[in-house]
Amino acid sequence: MRSGNTHPRHLGLVLIAVLAALLTGMWALDYWPNITRETIEGWVDGAGPWGPLLIVLLMMGSIVASPIPSAPIALVSGVAYGHMEGAIYVAIGSELGALSAFIIARYLGRVYVERWLGNKAAYGLLGSQNLLTLTVFASRLLPFISFDAMSYAAGLSRLHLWRFLIATLAGILPASFLLAHIGAEAMSGSFDAAEWVIVGLGVMTATPLILVAILRPSGRNKAS
């Protein structure tokens, strides 16, 4: 018997991810000339107190539901609420989403995580509590790399929950502010091309370091 109930879910998540990427690309290429900061502020005023809650819930969903990208949501938060307030909402949503993924992995186990993430679950996080904490913290410093798989993998490891939460919060604060800043500056028209270069170089430089830290060889003969 085929488990046909998983295909529509995955297809829906892929469509959401493609749509979010498409909208972000249109925005970056200035295909939305009629959307200004005043337009976004009008949407925010219309959303009222539900706006921040929606940002938080979307950030949580982007982490728990792996294929949904979180960067576009963080950019929108920066556009709608500015650098500081937007970053706070992004950080809260990211922390709660990471906590949810961690708890899901810890209590539902590896079988569920592997069914949901496939090979991405095979991080094999090993080492002392300090090393695991440092690995999680370092992974959070990459704002454009989804850290959902790391949250699930951390839940499967021996890392203590309080260490995971502290490492995640400390790591996502710079990324949250950076993404909110990019969104706010891009909409105001004052985003300098040099800032794009800095962001790109940061991602290119940090990616190999994180991959070395978390993508360890699956050496089953290694004794912990």
Secondary structure, 3 states (H helix, E strand, C coil): CCCCCHHHHHHHHHHHHHHHHHHHHHHHCCCCCCCCHHHHHHHHHHHCCHHHHHHHHHHHHHHHCCCCCCHHHHHHHHHHHCHHHHHHHHHHHHHHHHHHHHHHHHHHCHHHHHHHHHHHHCCCCCCCHHHHHHHHHHHCCCCCCCCHHHHHHHHHCCCCHHHHHHHHHHHHHHHHHHHHHHHHHHHHCCCCHHHHHHHHHHHHHHHHHHHHHHCCCCCCCCCC
